[in-house]
Protein backbone atom coordinates (compact mmCIF):
# COMPACT_ATOMS: atom_id res chain seq x y z
CA UNK A 1 0.00 0.00 0.00
CA UNK A 2 1.33 3.39 -1.00
CA UNK A 3 2.38 5.69 1.85
CA UNK A 4 1.79 8.79 -0.27
CA UNK A 5 -1.41 9.32 -2.22
CA UNK A 6 -1.50 7.92 -5.73
CA UNK A 7 -3.95 10.38 -7.21
CA UNK A 8 -6.79 8.35 -8.75
CA UNK A 9 -7.53 10.65 -11.69
CA UNK A 10 -6.05 13.62 -13.45
CA UNK A 11 -8.99 15.69 -12.21
CA UNK A 12 -8.20 14.74 -8.59
CA UNK A 13 -4.68 16.17 -8.89
CA UNK A 14 -3.71 19.75 -8.07
CA UNK A 15 -4.74 22.17 -10.82
CA UNK A 16 -1.13 22.90 -11.80
CA UNK A 17 -0.40 19.16 -12.22
CA UNK A 18 -3.38 18.50 -14.48
CA UNK A 19 -1.97 19.81 -17.80
CA UNK A 20 1.30 17.96 -17.16
CA UNK A 21 -0.55 14.71 -16.52
CA UNK A 22 -2.74 15.28 -19.59
CA UNK A 23 0.40 15.70 -21.71
CA UNK A 24 1.89 12.52 -20.23
CA UNK A 25 -1.33 10.64 -20.98
CA UNK A 26 -1.28 11.84 -24.60
CA UNK A 27 2.35 10.78 -24.97
CA UNK A 28 2.21 7.46 -23.12
CA UNK A 29 -1.42 6.45 -23.49
CA UNK A 30 -1.87 6.28 -19.71
CA UNK A 31 -0.54 7.94 -16.58
CA UNK A 32 1.85 5.67 -14.64
CA UNK A 33 1.48 5.55 -10.86
CA UNK A 34 4.88 7.23 -10.46
CA UNK A 35 3.50 10.34 -12.18
CA UNK A 36 0.32 10.18 -10.06
CA UNK A 37 2.43 10.17 -6.88
CA UNK A 38 4.77 12.96 -7.97
CA UNK A 39 1.73 15.01 -9.09
CA UNK A 40 0.96 15.68 -5.42
CA UNK A 41 3.55 18.44 -5.88
CA UNK A 42 3.10 20.32 -9.17
CA UNK A 43 6.62 21.76 -8.80
CA UNK A 44 8.13 18.28 -8.36
CA UNK A 45 6.18 16.93 -11.34
CA UNK A 46 7.28 19.83 -13.53
CA UNK A 47 10.90 19.34 -12.46
CA UNK A 48 10.85 15.60 -13.06
CA UNK A 49 9.14 15.85 -16.45
CA UNK A 50 11.40 18.73 -17.49
CA UNK A 51 14.61 16.84 -16.73
CA UNK A 52 13.24 13.65 -18.27
CA UNK A 53 12.22 15.51 -21.44
CA UNK A 54 15.50 17.38 -21.71
CA UNK A 55 17.56 14.20 -21.36
CA UNK A 56 15.45 12.44 -23.99
CA UNK A 57 16.80 15.07 -26.41
CA UNK A 58 20.39 14.21 -25.50
CA UNK A 59 22.82 12.10 -27.48
CA UNK A 60 22.44 8.84 -25.54
CA UNK A 61 20.10 6.50 -27.38
CA UNK A 62 16.99 4.98 -25.80
CA UNK A 63 18.70 1.60 -25.37
CA UNK A 64 21.55 3.10 -23.36
CA UNK A 65 19.15 5.18 -21.27
CA UNK A 66 17.12 2.06 -20.41
CA UNK A 67 20.27 0.06 -19.68
CA UNK A 68 21.36 2.70 -17.18
CA UNK A 69 17.88 2.83 -15.62
CA UNK A 70 17.86 -0.95 -15.12
CA UNK A 71 21.30 -0.96 -13.47
CA UNK A 72 20.42 1.95 -11.18
CA UNK A 73 17.06 0.43 -10.19
CA UNK A 74 18.71 -2.86 -9.27
CA UNK A 75 21.44 -1.18 -7.20
CA UNK A 76 18.93 1.08 -5.43
CA UNK A 77 16.53 -1.86 -4.99
CA UNK A 78 13.57 -0.05 -6.53
CA UNK A 79 11.00 -2.63 -7.59
CA UNK A 80 8.80 -0.04 -9.29
CA UNK A 81 11.58 1.30 -11.53
CA UNK A 82 12.94 -2.17 -12.23
CA UNK A 83 9.50 -3.27 -13.44
CA UNK A 84 8.91 -0.08 -15.43
CA UNK A 85 12.31 -0.09 -17.14
CA UNK A 86 12.26 -3.82 -17.87
CA UNK A 87 8.92 -3.22 -19.61
CA UNK A 88 10.14 -0.09 -21.43
CA UNK A 89 13.48 -1.69 -22.26
CA UNK A 90 11.83 -4.72 -23.81
CA UNK A 91 8.88 -3.05 -25.52
CA UNK A 92 10.21 0.35 -26.57
CA UNK A 93 14.00 0.08 -26.67
CA UNK A 94 13.82 -3.53 -27.90
CA UNK A 95 16.32 -4.95 -25.40
CA UNK A 96 16.26 -8.74 -25.22
CA UNK A 97 16.12 -10.76 -21.99
CA UNK A 98 19.88 -11.44 -22.03
CA UNK A 99 20.59 -7.73 -22.32
CA UNK A 100 18.19 -6.84 -19.51
CA UNK A 101 19.88 -9.44 -17.32
CA UNK A 102 23.31 -8.00 -18.15
CA UNK A 103 22.08 -4.48 -17.41
CA UNK A 104 20.69 -5.54 -14.04
CA UNK A 105 24.17 -6.95 -13.33
CA UNK A 106 25.81 -3.62 -14.18
CA UNK A 107 26.99 -4.41 -17.69
CA UNK A 108 25.83 -4.90 -21.28
CA UNK A 109 26.35 -7.38 -24.08
CA UNK A 110 27.30 -4.42 -26.28
CA UNK A 111 30.92 -3.39 -25.50
CA UNK A 112 30.38 0.37 -25.83
CA UNK A 113 27.14 0.31 -23.83
CA UNK A 114 28.86 -1.84 -21.19
CA UNK A 115 31.27 1.03 -20.53
CA UNK A 116 28.37 3.46 -20.01
CA UNK A 117 26.54 1.08 -17.68
CA UNK A 118 29.70 0.29 -15.68
CA UNK A 119 30.36 4.01 -15.32
CA UNK A 120 26.76 4.63 -14.20
CA UNK A 121 27.14 1.86 -11.62
CA UNK A 122 30.32 3.49 -10.30
CA UNK A 123 28.55 6.86 -10.05
CA UNK A 124 25.80 5.25 -7.95
CA UNK A 125 28.07 3.16 -5.75
CA UNK A 126 30.61 5.92 -5.19
CA UNK A 127 27.95 8.65 -4.88
CA UNK A 128 29.64 10.61 -7.64
CA UNK A 129 33.15 10.23 -6.27
CA UNK A 130 34.41 8.26 -9.27
CA UNK A 131 38.08 7.86 -10.03
CA UNK A 132 40.09 9.31 -12.90
CA UNK A 133 40.31 5.76 -14.23
CA UNK A 134 36.49 5.46 -14.24
CA UNK A 135 36.15 8.62 -16.34
CA UNK A 136 39.02 7.59 -18.62
CA UNK A 137 37.44 4.16 -19.22
CA UNK A 138 34.07 5.56 -20.31
CA UNK A 139 35.80 8.09 -22.56
CA UNK A 140 38.06 5.38 -24.04
CA UNK A 141 34.89 3.50 -25.01
CA UNK A 142 33.87 6.44 -27.18
CA UNK A 143 31.79 8.68 -24.93
CA UNK A 144 32.56 12.40 -25.09
CA UNK A 145 32.32 14.94 -22.26
CA UNK A 146 28.68 15.77 -23.03
CA UNK A 147 27.73 12.10 -22.96
CA UNK A 148 29.57 11.53 -19.69
CA UNK A 149 27.50 14.37 -18.19
CA UNK A 150 24.33 12.83 -19.65
CA UNK A 151 25.18 9.48 -18.05
CA UNK A 152 25.56 11.22 -14.69
CA UNK A 153 22.23 13.02 -15.16
CA UNK A 154 20.50 9.76 -16.10
CA UNK A 155 21.85 8.23 -12.90
CA UNK A 156 20.49 11.25 -11.03
CA UNK A 157 17.07 11.12 -12.70
CA UNK A 158 16.74 7.41 -12.03
CA UNK A 159 17.93 7.75 -8.44
CA UNK A 160 15.30 10.47 -7.97
CA UNK A 161 12.50 8.17 -9.14
CA UNK A 162 13.93 5.22 -7.19
CA UNK A 163 13.83 7.28 -4.00
CA UNK A 164 10.35 8.68 -4.64
CA UNK A 165 8.99 5.20 -5.28
CA UNK A 166 10.66 3.67 -2.26
CA UNK A 167 9.57 6.48 0.09
CA UNK A 168 6.02 6.42 -1.29
CA UNK A 169 5.87 2.62 -1.74
CA UNK A 170 4.30 3.31 -5.13
CA UNK A 171 2.06 0.47 -6.33
CA UNK A 172 3.68 -1.20 -9.34
CA UNK A 173 1.55 -0.85 -12.46
CA UNK A 174 3.91 -2.74 -14.80
CA UNK A 175 4.64 -6.49 -14.90
CA UNK A 176 6.51 -7.13 -11.65
CA UNK A 177 10.16 -8.17 -11.82
CA UNK A 178 11.70 -9.67 -8.69
CA UNK A 179 14.64 -7.76 -7.27
CA UNK A 180 17.73 -9.82 -6.64
CA UNK A 181 18.57 -10.76 -3.05
CA UNK A 182 21.67 -8.57 -2.89
CA UNK A 183 22.41 -5.37 -4.74
ABEGO torsion letter per residue (X at the ends): XBABBBBABAAABBAAAAAAAAAAAAAAGBBBAAAAAAAABAAAAAAAAAAAAAAAABABBAAAAAAAAAAAAAAAGBAAAAAAAAAAAAAAAGBBAAAAAAAAAGBBABAAAAAAAAAAAAAAAAGGBBBAAAAAAAAAAGBBAAAAAAAAAAAAAAAAAAAAAAAAGBBBABBBBBBBABX
